[in-house]
């Protein structure tokens, strides 16, 4: 069996690798990472110039500006998915046209400070929600049609952390170019 090498520009931290099970310590670590990730975004973007915001991490990729808005949008969506799964366990999750959203003038022109502020709020809410769940709630699942798999709440938290770090690596690559 041959596997194609992973493109380091597309997946600078590698693809998402969920665990099948998570301990309470694993979940606490994920919640801590979710809680602190907006601080890292703010630090990395603190001195970004308008030119930096238009840089791409690879030819044809989204700009830094689009990436920041994308992460804020998707993490709000991740929060909604978590809440919806807790209310309607086993449901198929909401999907969106991410490329379409990134192409909107808002995603190309809105101040990134708005999305960094959004990240702070939504990450606090995710952390609070996850920290308040009982063990039976952590076992709740939802179906993710793009990934073609059922996710547990801890796996969804892991995906949120990976997604944030994945695009943060893209932003760092673009800004170093």
N, C-alpha and C positions, 0 to 999 in steps of 0.2 A: 504494500500500500504506500503510495507516495502522497505526501502532503505538500501543498504549495507553501513557500516561505511567507511569513507575515510581513506585509509592507510596514516598515517602522515609521513612515510618515503618516500612514493611515491609522495604525495602531501603535502609537509610541509607548504605551504601557502594556501592550498585549490585549487580546480580546477578553471580554468579561468571562470569568471562570467561577461560577457559583459553587458553593459547597452544597452537599445534599442535606446536611444537618448543621445547625449552629448552636453553640452553647450560649448560656446567658452572658458569659464573659465576651463571647464573639459579638453578640448583639449590642452589649454596652459599648464595645469598641466601635462598631458601626455607627451607633448613635453619637458618640463623641466625634467621630470623623465628620458626620453630617453637621453637627453643631459648629465645628470649626472651619469647615471648607469655605464659607463666605469670607472669612478673615484672610485666607490665602489668596482668593480672587482679588480682594481689595488691595492687598499688598502687591501682587504681581501687576495690577492695572493702575496703581497709584500714580505713576509718572508717564502713563501712556499718552503719546502725542496723537493728534489727528492722523498723522501719517502711519503711526503704529496700528491704529484701529483699522486701517485699510489693507494691512499686510495679510498674506495668506500663508498657511503652513505647507502647502504644496500647490502646484498648478491646478487651477479649477476648484480649489476648496473655498469654503466660506471664509470671510474676513474675520479678524479678531472681533470686530463689532458684532457681526452676525453670530459668532460663537457665543459671546457673552449673553446676547438676547436669547439664543437657542437654549442655553443651559438654564436660564431663569424660567423660560417657558416650559421646558420639559420637566424641571423639578417641581413646578406647580402642578403639572399633569401627573407626575409620580405621586404627589400628595393626594390628589383627587382619586387616583387609582387605589391607593392604600385605603382611604376612607370608604370608597365604594365597595372594595372587597370585604371590608369589615361589616358593612351593612347588607351586602348581597354576595356572600361567599360563593366561590366557584364561577362567578360571572366572567364573561369575556371582556377584557379591558378596552377602554376607549383608545383609538388610534388617531393620529393626525398626519397631515401632509407636511412633514418637517421642511422639506425643500421649498414647498409653497410658502410656508410661514417665513422662512429665511429670505425669500425673494421679495417680500412685502416692503414697501418704502419705510415703514416703521422699524423693521429689523435692520435696515441699512442705515438709518439716520437718527434714531432716537438716542438720547444720551445713555451711555453705558451705566452711568451712576444710578439710573432708574432700575436697571436689571440687577445691579449689585445690591441695591436696597431690597429689591424683591427677594433675592437669594437669602439675605439675612432673615427676612420674615418667614419665608416658606421653610427654610431649614430649621428655624426655631420650632415651627409648628410640627414638622415631621419628627424632630427629636422629642418634643413633648408627647406627641401621639405614640410613638414607638416606646417611649419610656413608661407610658401608662398602661401598656397592654399586659393582659394576663397570659399565662402559658397557652391556654386553649386558643386565645386570639392570635398568638404568634403562629399557630398551625393553619390559620385561614389561608386559602389560596385564591388565585385568579388566573385566568388563561390569557397568555400574551400571544396573539396570532402571528406577529412578525417573527418572534423567537420560536414559535410553534411548541410552546411548553407551558406547563402549569407552574406558577411561581408561588412559593410561600412568602409570607410577610418578611422574614429575614432575608430571603433571596432578593426580594424587591428592594430592601434597604441596601443590600450589597450592590445591586445594580445602580442605585442612586449614587452611592459613593464612587463606584467605578466610572460612571458617566461623568461626574464632576471632575474627577482626576484625569480622565481620558481627554476631555476638552481643555482642561488646564494645561496639559502637556502640549496640545495643539497650539494654544495661545503662546506658550513659552517658545515653541519652535518658530512661530511666525514672527514674534517680536525680536528674536535673535537673528532673523534673516536680514 
